[in-house]
Amino acid sequence: MTSAAGAVSAVEVRLRELGLSLPSVASPVAVYVPAVITGNLVHTSGQLPFVDGVLPATGKVGAEVGAEEAASYAAICAVNALAAVKAQIGDLDRVVRVVKVVGYVASDPSFTGQPAVINGASELLGNVFGKAGSHARSAVGVAVLPLDAPVEVEMIVEFA
């Protein structure tokens, strides 16, 4: 929980206050890397809601998974994405702002609440980063996600 300079990371302290901690970066489920840097931006790959290496639920939102439950999984995806960002830049206190979040929701054909589900990730980022957590966003309903996950989130963050 200390930065490279030895000081306590304010972002990780805030996560802890929210009852969260950064996990190890999830191993890719295919041929890609969890995040890349270009210029002063970190682009994460889509992150699933793994908890201790296991998906807490599978299935379609609006059928097997409820919208509120899926929103909590979107927040987990965001934390997993932050772990991937930290692995690239070393200290989340270097994040200047969250630029863009894209959330994918494996949706029952009648489900239309994708924005509310991805609010789980957006609200978490706002709680962690304050104004710097405000971001552009897309919330997309899809037929199926890898490993039958209910939600997946990717993000772009600017760092200094």
N, C-alpha and C positions, 0 to 999 in steps of 0.2 A: 504494500500500500504506500510505498514511498516512491517519489519520482527519482529520475536519474541524479538530480542534484541533492537528493537526500531529504527534501522537504516532503511533507505529507501532501498527496494529491487531493486538492479540494473537490474534484469531481468524484473521486472514489470515496471520499468522506461523505459526500452527498448521497451517493448510491447506498452506502452503509446505513445512513439515516433513514433511507427508504426501505431498509430491510433487504437490500440486494448486494451482491458482490459480483465482480467480473469472473467469469469462468475461464478455463483454458480455451483457446481458440478451437472451434470445432474442426475436425478433419474434413476435408472436402469429400463429397460423396461421388465425385466424378473427376474429370481432368480440368482443374482450374485452381487458382489460389484464393485464399479468403479475402484478400484486399491488395490493392496496388496504389502506389503514389504516382501522380503526375502533377508536376508543378507543386503548388501548395494545397492540393486536394487529395484526399484519400477516397477511393471508390471501393466500397465493399461488395463482395459477391452476395447473393441472396443468402440470408441466414434463416435457418429453421429454428423452431422453439425447443431445441435440445436442452434438457436439464440432466446434468451428470451423464451425458452421452445417450440419453434416451428421449424419444418423443413422448410427451405426457398424454397425447391423444392423437388419433388419426381420424380421417373422415371429412365429410363435407360440412361446412358451416350452414346452419339452417336445417340440417338433418341430424347427423350423429353428434355434432358439436354446436353448442349454443353460442350466440353472438357475444355475450359477456365473457364467456370462457375463452372464446377466440381472441377477444381484445386483450385478455391477460397473456395469451400466448404471443400476440404481437409485441407486447412489452418485453417479453423474454427474448424475442428475435432481436429487438433493438439493443438489449444488453449484450447479446452475443455479437452483434455488429460492432458495438463499442469495444469489445475485447479484440476484435480483428483490427480496429483502428489503433488501439493501444499497441498492439504487436508491431505496427508499422512505424508509429511516431514516438513510442516510449513513454509518453505522459499525456493523459487526456486533458490536463490543464493547458496544453498547447492548442486545443481546439478553439478556433475563433468563432465558428458558427456551424450549425448543421445547415447545409445548403438544400439538400433534396432527400426525400424519403419516397421510396416506391414500395407499396405493400400489395402482395398478391393473396387473395382469399379463395381457397378451394370452396366453391359455392354450390349448394343445391340449386337447381335451375330456377326455383322460385325466390331465392334469397337475393335481396337488393340492398342489404345494409353494410356493404363493404366499407364505406367511409367510417362508420361507427366502430367497426372492428379495428381498422388501422389507427383510429384515435388512441388505442392502447399504446402504440409505439410513439405517436406524436406527443401524447400527454407525458409519457415517461421522459422523453427528451426535453420537454419544457420544464419538468420538475428538476431535472439534473442540471441543465445548462441555463435556465432562465431565458432571458430574451434571445440569447445566442442559440437557443434550441428551436426558435421559430424557423420554419422551413417551407419550401415549396413541396408539394406532395401529389402522388397519384395513388389511388386505391382501386385495384383491378380485380374483378371476379374472374376466376379461371375454373376449368373443368377438373383439373387434378394437379397436385404439386408433388415434388419428389418424396418418396417414401410414404405417400398418402398423408402428408402433413396438412393441417388445416390452414396454415398461414406461413408466409415467407416475407421477409423484409430486407431491403438493401438500402444503403444510404451513401450520400456524398457529404464529406465534411471538409471544411477549410481549416488549415492549421497554420500556426506561425512558427 
